Amino acid sequence: MTNLISEADYLKALQSSHRRSFRELRAVAVAYNPDQDTVDIIMADGWRIQIDRAKIAELAMLPPSALENLSLSPAGVAIELDAEDVHISLEGLLATIIPVKALARRAPAMKPVRKAFAD
């Protein structure tokens, strides 16, 4: 006996997946650039990130020739190097590389609020 999902459940799952895709960091391409010794990542949103290989602990000690086979996970959320058993989450990598302070926006200093009616 086969359990089938309803059309409504199918559409609900599609909508959930669509919403989640906007929240997740996803890449569409990754490559090692031997001329600059960097890992170049093109994100699904269209922006490009270039990271010095020395700043990626999992790749820093590997020979450059090993990095020719960098790939993305099927969902585009991790960098993989199967021959070296290396799997790096994009979210974790970017959190390590980019300090939170650089991403946080400071609110302008607030002036003290004067009481409208003095007692």
C-alpha positions, 0 to 999 in steps of 0.5 A: 500500500502506498501512502500518498500526500495530498496536493495541499500538503505538497504545496505547503512543503513547497512554500516552506522550502521556498521560504527557507531558501531565502534564510539559508546561505547558499552558493552556486559555485566554488573554486580554488584560485591558485594564482591568488591562493584563494577560495572563490565562492559565488552565492545564490544571491549573486555576490562573490566572496574571495577568502584567503586559503590560509584563513580556512583552517580545514584547507590551510595545510593541504597542498594546492593540488588537492584543492582542484576538486573543491565542490559544493554540497547538493543543496549549496550550503557546504564546501566539500573536498571528498578526497580529503574528507573535508566538509565546511558549512558556509554559514560556519565558515562565514561566521568564522571569517567575518566578525559579528561586529562587522555585521552589526549596525550600531544605533545612533546615540540617543539624546536624553529624553526630557520630561514633557511635564515637570512635576 
